[in-house]
Amino acid sequence: MDSTDETLIELSRKKIVLLILGACVFVALGGWLLSLDGAAVRSERSFRGFFNEVWVVRGLGLTAILFFGLCGLYALRALFDKKPGLVLNSSGLVDNASAVSAGFIPWSEVVGASVYEIQGQKMLVIDVRTPQTYIDRGGALRRLLNKANYRMVGSPIALSSKVLKIDFPRLVFLFNRYMYRYGVAPDDDAGQLSTPDGLDALPAYSPHEGFEPLDERFEPRAEPGGQPLNWSPIAVRGTVGSGGVGILVLLASSLDYLFQIKVPFWAVALVSMWPTLAFFVAVPDFLPLRFVRPVQRLAAVWYLVFAAVSISLAASRRLEGVELFLMGFILLGAWPCLVALRGLRAAGED
């Protein structure tokens, strides 16, 4: 493989550690749900209606353990992987970042690309001439996942920036740059991949014609005033999301136990989980900073206020092991909120 004009993108240890921590939180939550006694589930005042069904609680617990356990194992393997997460050069690209890494893909195989988004997580989907070749790579489990990828996004190859030392707009920018210079024109005259806002678009599939070095424009344009929190959706779910679940349970049970107030489940869920949704959507990759900053500030303050209220109410009654476990979730979720407030404060001082 020719390594001329090569760019190596390393795996981000910080992102991987956050992924492992988030996976551990949800595996622990799944284990707790499985450990609950059937009679306790049916009579538990922290749950509401549908969630008082034993099979629902058991199913949620098992699903959390299996799904997030696999995510954690993948992240743990990636943590000790010394190879670059992604390699781009004149011959093709090498994917070593995804759970079902495609390996080497020559530019002669690439016929198109698109951005696919699911639950706020963006992926760079690479269309190839012979998708079955990449579906058949690896063992039985890997082939099954490759086929699932193909059915979901139309290609067995989907790249994400969630464990790479690069953000998604720059990943798209780099891919456009190499595809423009070394890609082979497809038979059906497919268009170029659309470039995210803030980066210059490049014409695709016109190799070696008038290429201009773009190193000086590699970084996306940044607005003055610093950057607020811009964690990946997985990191948000693993921290603020788990903390929101803790607030939800402690707040609902405390209101019922201390004041005999039965607040509708949807209302408590909205109050508890709103910061998760805010941090999930209000990030610089999705919205302009003039909208991101006030939403993140409100979400961080909102979370910290209700975290203090729920912990205070729970502490005023007899605490059990479950409550202490949930308080740990809430404190974990306070971490990104404090980071966000610190970043926003620094931005205001610039």
C-alpha positions as CSV (number, residue, x, y, z in Angstrom):
1,M,0.0,0.0,0.0
2,D,1.5,3.3,-1.1
3,S,1.8,5.7,1.8
4,T,2.3,8.9,-0.3
5,D,0.4,11.9,1.0
6,E,-0.6,10.0,4.1
7,T,-2.7,11.3,7.1
8,L,-2.9,9.3,10.3
9,I,-5.7,9.9,12.7
10,E,-5.1,8.4,16.1
11,L,-7.6,6.9,18.5
12,S,-8.7,9.3,21.2
13,R,-8.0,7.7,24.6
14,K,-10.1,10.3,26.4
15,K,-13.2,9.5,24.2
16,I,-12.6,5.8,24.7
17,V,-12.4,6.1,28.5
18,L,-15.6,8.1,28.6
19,L,-17.2,5.4,26.5
20,I,-16.1,2.7,28.9
21,L,-17.3,4.7,31.9
22,G,-20.7,5.2,30.3
23,A,-21.0,1.6,29.4
24,C,-20.1,0.5,33.0
25,V,-22.8,2.8,34.4
26,F,-25.5,1.3,32.2
27,V,-24.3,-2.3,32.8
28,A,-24.4,-1.6,36.5
29,L,-27.9,-0.2,36.1
30,G,-28.9,-3.3,34.2
31,G,-27.5,-5.5,36.9
32,W,-29.5,-3.6,39.5
33,L,-32.7,-4.0,37.5
34,L,-32.1,-7.7,37.3
35,S,-31.4,-8.0,41.0
36,L,-34.8,-6.5,42.0
37,D,-37.2,-8.9,43.6
38,G,-40.4,-9.5,41.7
39,A,-42.7,-8.4,44.6
40,A,-40.6,-5.3,45.1
41,V,-40.9,-4.3,41.4
42,R,-44.7,-4.7,41.5
43,S,-45.0,-2.6,44.7
44,E,-42.2,-0.1,44.1
45,R,-43.5,3.4,44.3
46,S,-40.5,4.8,42.3
47,F,-41.9,3.0,39.2
48,R,-45.1,3.8,37.4
49,G,-47.6,1.6,35.6
50,F,-45.9,-0.2,32.7
51,F,-42.6,-0.2,34.7
52,N,-44.2,-2.2,37.5
53,E,-44.3,-5.2,35.2
54,V,-41.5,-7.7,36.2
55,W,-40.8,-8.8,32.6
56,V,-40.4,-5.2,31.5
57,V,-37.8,-4.4,34.3
58,R,-36.0,-7.7,33.6
59,G,-36.0,-7.1,29.9
60,L,-34.6,-3.6,30.3
61,G,-31.9,-4.9,32.6
62,L,-30.8,-7.7,30.3
63,T,-30.8,-5.4,27.3
64,A,-28.7,-2.8,29.1
65,I,-26.1,-5.5,30.1
66,L,-25.9,-7.1,26.7
67,F,-25.8,-3.9,24.6
68,F,-23.6,-1.7,26.8
69,G,-21.5,-4.7,27.8
70,L,-20.6,-5.2,24.1
71,C,-19.9,-1.5,23.7
72,G,-17.6,-1.6,26.8
73,L,-15.7,-4.6,25.5
74,Y,-15.2,-2.9,22.1
75,A,-14.0,0.3,23.8
76,L,-11.7,-1.7,26.1
77,R,-10.1,-3.4,23.2
78,A,-9.7,0.0,21.4
79,L,-8.1,1.5,24.5
80,F,-5.0,-0.8,24.1
81,D,-4.9,-0.7,20.3
82,K,-1.7,0.9,19.2
83,K,-2.7,1.2,15.5
84,P,-4.1,4.5,14.1
85,G,-7.8,4.7,14.1
86,L,-8.0,5.8,10.4
87,V,-5.4,6.1,7.7
88,L,-5.9,8.2,4.5
89,N,-3.4,8.1,1.7
90,S,-3.1,8.1,-2.1
91,S,-3.9,4.4,-2.3
92,G,-7.1,4.3,-0.2
93,L,-8.1,4.4,3.5
94,V,-7.7,2.0,6.4
95,D,-10.5,1.8,8.9
96,N,-9.5,0.6,12.4
97,A,-11.9,2.7,14.4
98,S,-15.3,1.1,14.1
99,A,-16.6,-2.0,15.9
100,V,-16.5,-3.8,12.6
101,S,-13.5,-2.3,11.1
102,A,-13.4,-2.6,7.3
103,G,-9.6,-2.6,7.0
104,F,-8.1,-1.4,3.7
105,I,-10.4,0.2,1.1
106,P,-8.8,1.3,-2.2
107,W,-10.0,4.4,-3.8
108,S,-10.9,2.4,-6.9
109,E,-13.6,0.7,-4.7
110,V,-15.2,4.0,-3.5
111,V,-18.2,5.2,-5.6
112,G,-19.9,7.6,-3.2
113,A,-20.4,8.7,0.3
114,S,-23.1,10.3,2.5
115,V,-23.7,11.4,6.1
116,Y,-26.2,9.2,8.1
117,E,-27.5,10.3,11.5
118,I,-29.1,8.1,14.1
119,Q,-30.0,9.3,17.6
120,G,-27.8,12.3,17.2
121,Q,-24.7,10.2,16.2
122,K,-23.4,11.1,12.7
123,M,-21.7,8.5,10.6
124,L,-19.8,8.8,7.3
125,V,-21.2,6.1,5.1
126,I,-18.9,5.0,2.3
127,D,-20.4,3.3,-0.8
128,V,-18.3,0.7,-2.5
129,R,-18.5,-1.1,-5.8
130,T,-18.6,-4.6,-4.3
131,P,-20.3,-4.3,-0.9
132,Q,-20.5,-8.1,-0.6
133,T,-16.7,-8.3,-0.4
134,Y,-16.7,-6.2,2.8
135,I,-19.8,-7.9,4.2
136,D,-18.0,-11.3,4.0
137,R,-14.9,-10.1,5.9
138,G,-14.2,-11.5,9.4
139,G,-15.9,-14.2,11.5
140,A,-19.5,-15.0,11.8
141,L,-20.4,-12.2,14.3
142,R,-18.5,-9.6,12.3
143,R,-20.3,-10.7,9.1
144,L,-23.6,-10.5,10.9
145,L,-22.8,-6.9,12.0
146,N,-21.6,-6.0,8.5
147,K,-24.8,-7.2,7.1
148,A,-26.8,-5.2,9.7
149,N,-24.8,-2.1,8.8
150,Y,-25.6,-2.7,5.1
151,R,-29.3,-3.0,5.7
152,M,-29.4,0.0,8.0
153,V,-27.3,2.6,6.0
154,G,-26.9,1.0,2.6
155,S,-23.2,0.1,3.0
156,P,-21.1,-2.2,5.2
157,I,-18.7,0.7,5.9
158,A,-19.7,3.5,8.2
159,L,-17.1,5.7,9.9
160,S,-17.7,7.7,13.1
161,S,-15.5,10.2,14.9
162,K,-16.6,9.1,18.4
163,V,-13.3,7.4,19.2
164,L,-11.0,9.4,16.9
165,K,-8.8,12.4,17.7
166,I,-10.9,14.5,15.2
167,D,-14.4,15.9,15.1
168,F,-16.9,14.9,12.5
169,P,-16.8,18.0,10.3
170,R,-13.0,17.6,9.9
171,L,-13.4,13.9,9.2
172,V,-15.8,14.7,6.3
173,F,-13.4,17.5,5.1
174,L,-10.4,15.1,5.0
175,F,-12.4,12.4,3.3
176,N,-13.6,14.9,0.6
177,R,-10.0,16.1,0.1
178,Y,-8.6,12.6,-0.5
179,M,-11.5,11.4,-2.5
180,Y,-11.3,14.5,-4.7
181,R,-7.6,14.0,-5.4
182,Y,-7.4,10.2,-5.7
183,G,-10.9,8.9,-6.3
184,V,-12.1,7.2,-9.4
185,A,-15.1,8.7,-11.2
186,P,-18.2,6.4,-10.7
187,D,-20.1,5.1,-13.7
188,D,-23.4,6.8,-12.6
189,D,-21.9,10.3,-12.1
190,A,-22.8,10.4,-8.4
191,G,-22.4,13.8,-6.7
192,Q,-20.0,14.8,-4.1
193,L,-20.4,14.3,-0.4
194,S,-22.0,17.4,1.2
195,T,-19.5,19.2,3.5
196,P,-20.7,20.4,6.9
197,D,-21.3,24.1,7.5
198,G,-18.1,26.1,8.1
199,L,-15.9,24.0,5.7
200,D,-15.3,24.7,2.1
201,A,-16.9,22.2,-0.3
202,L,-14.7,20.3,-2.7
203,P,-15.7,18.9,-6.1
204,A,-15.6,15.1,-5.9
205,Y,-14.4,12.5,-8.3
206,S,-12.1,14.7,-10.3
207,P,-8.6,13.3,-9.6
208,H,-5.5,15.3,-10.2
209,E,-7.2,18.2,-11.9
210,G,-6.4,21.6,-10.4
211,F,-6.0,20.2,-6.8
212,E,-5.0,23.0,-4.4
213,P,-3.3,22.0,-1.1
214,L,-5.8,22.8,1.7
215,D,-3.6,22.4,4.8
216,E,-4.1,26.0,5.8
217,R,-7.9,25.5,5.7
218,F,-7.9,22.2,7.6
219,E,-9.4,23.6,10.8
220,P,-13.1,24.6,10.7
221,R,-13.7,28.3,11.2
222,A,-14.3,29.0,14.9
223,E,-16.3,31.7,16.3
224,P,-14.6,34.0,18.9
225,G,-15.3,33.5,22.6
226,G,-14.2,29.9,23.2
227,Q,-16.1,26.6,22.9
228,P,-18.7,25.2,25.3
229,L,-19.2,21.5,26.0
230,N,-19.1,19.4,22.8
231,W,-19.1,15.8,24.1
232,S,-20.3,12.9,21.9
233,P,-23.9,11.7,22.3
234,I,-22.6,8.5,23.9
235,A,-20.7,10.5,26.6
236,V,-23.8,12.6,27.3
237,R,-26.0,9.4,27.7
238,G,-23.4,7.9,30.0
239,T,-23.1,10.9,32.3
240,V,-26.0,13.3,32.2
241,G,-28.4,10.6,31.0
242,S,-27.6,8.2,33.9
243,G,-27.7,11.2,36.3
244,G,-31.2,12.1,34.9
245,V,-32.4,8.5,35.6
246,G,-31.1,8.9,39.2
247,I,-32.9,12.2,39.6
248,L,-36.1,10.7,38.1
249,V,-36.3,7.8,40.6
250,L,-35.2,9.7,43.7
251,L,-37.5,12.7,43.0
252,A,-40.6,10.6,42.2
253,S,-40.1,8.3,45.2
254,S,-39.3,11.2,47.6
255,L,-42.4,13.2,46.6
256,D,-44.5,10.1,47.1
257,Y,-42.9,9.0,50.3
258,L,-42.5,12.4,52.1
259,F,-45.5,14.4,50.8
260,Q,-47.8,11.8,49.3
261,I,-47.7,13.7,46.1
262,K,-48.2,11.4,43.0
263,V,-46.7,13.4,40.2
264,P,-47.4,12.0,36.7
265,F,-44.5,9.9,35.4
266,W,-44.1,12.0,32.2
267,A,-43.8,15.2,34.2
268,V,-41.1,13.9,36.4
269,A,-39.3,12.4,33.4
270,L,-39.5,15.7,31.5
271,V,-38.0,17.6,34.5
272,S,-35.3,15.0,35.1
273,M,-34.2,14.2,31.5
274,W,-34.5,17.7,29.9
275,P,-30.8,18.5,30.5
276,T,-29.8,15.3,28.7
277,L,-31.8,16.3,25.7
278,A,-30.3,19.8,25.8
279,F,-26.7,18.6,25.9
280,F,-27.5,16.0,23.2
281,V,-28.8,18.6,20.8
282,A,-27.2,21.9,21.8
283,V,-23.6,21.3,20.7
284,P,-21.5,23.3,18.2
285,D,-21.7,20.5,15.6
286,F,-25.5,21.0,15.4
287,L,-26.3,24.6,16.3
288,P,-24.6,28.1,16.1
289,L,-22.8,29.0,19.3
290,R,-25.2,31.9,19.9
291,F,-27.9,29.3,20.6
292,V,-25.6,26.6,22.1
293,R,-24.3,28.8,25.0
294,P,-27.6,29.9,26.6
295,V,-29.2,26.4,26.2
296,Q,-26.1,24.7,27.8
297,R,-26.0,27.2,30.6
298,L,-29.7,26.7,31.4
299,A,-29.3,22.9,31.1
300,A,-26.3,22.8,33.5
301,V,-28.0,25.0,36.1
302,W,-31.2,23.1,35.8
303,Y,-29.5,19.7,36.3
304,L,-27.5,20.9,39.3
305,V,-30.6,22.4,41.0
306,F,-32.7,19.3,40.6
307,A,-29.7,17.1,41.5
308,A,-29.4,19.0,44.8
309,V,-33.2,18.9,45.4
310,S,-33.5,15.1,44.8
311,I,-30.4,14.2,46.9
312,S,-31.7,16.5,49.7
313,L,-35.1,14.9,49.7
314,A,-33.7,11.4,49.6
315,A,-31.3,12.2,52.5
316,S,-34.1,13.4,54.6
317,R,-35.6,9.9,54.7
318,R,-34.1,6.5,55.4
319,L,-31.6,5.8,52.6
320,E,-31.1,2.3,51.2
321,G,-28.4,0.9,49.0
322,V,-30.4,1.6,45.9
323,E,-30.6,5.3,46.8
324,L,-26.9,5.5,47.4
325,F,-26.3,3.8,44.0
326,L,-28.6,6.4,42.3
327,M,-26.8,9.3,44.1
328,G,-23.6,8.0,42.5
329,F,-25.3,8.3,39.0
330,I,-26.4,11.9,39.9
331,L,-22.9,12.9,40.9
332,L,-21.5,11.4,37.7
333,G,-23.9,13.6,35.7
334,A,-22.9,16.7,37.6
335,W,-19.4,16.4,36.1
336,P,-20.2,17.5,32.5
337,C,-22.5,20.2,33.9
338,L,-19.6,21.8,35.9
339,V,-17.3,21.4,32.8
340,A,-19.9,23.2,30.7
341,L,-20.3,26.1,33.2
342,R,-16.6,26.5,33.4
343,G,-16.2,26.6,29.7
344,L,-19.1,29.0,29.2
345,R,-17.6,31.3,31.9
346,A,-14.2,31.2,30.2
347,A,-15.9,32.1,26.9
348,G,-17.6,35.1,28.5
349,E,-14.3,36.4,29.8
350,D,-12.6,36.3,26.4
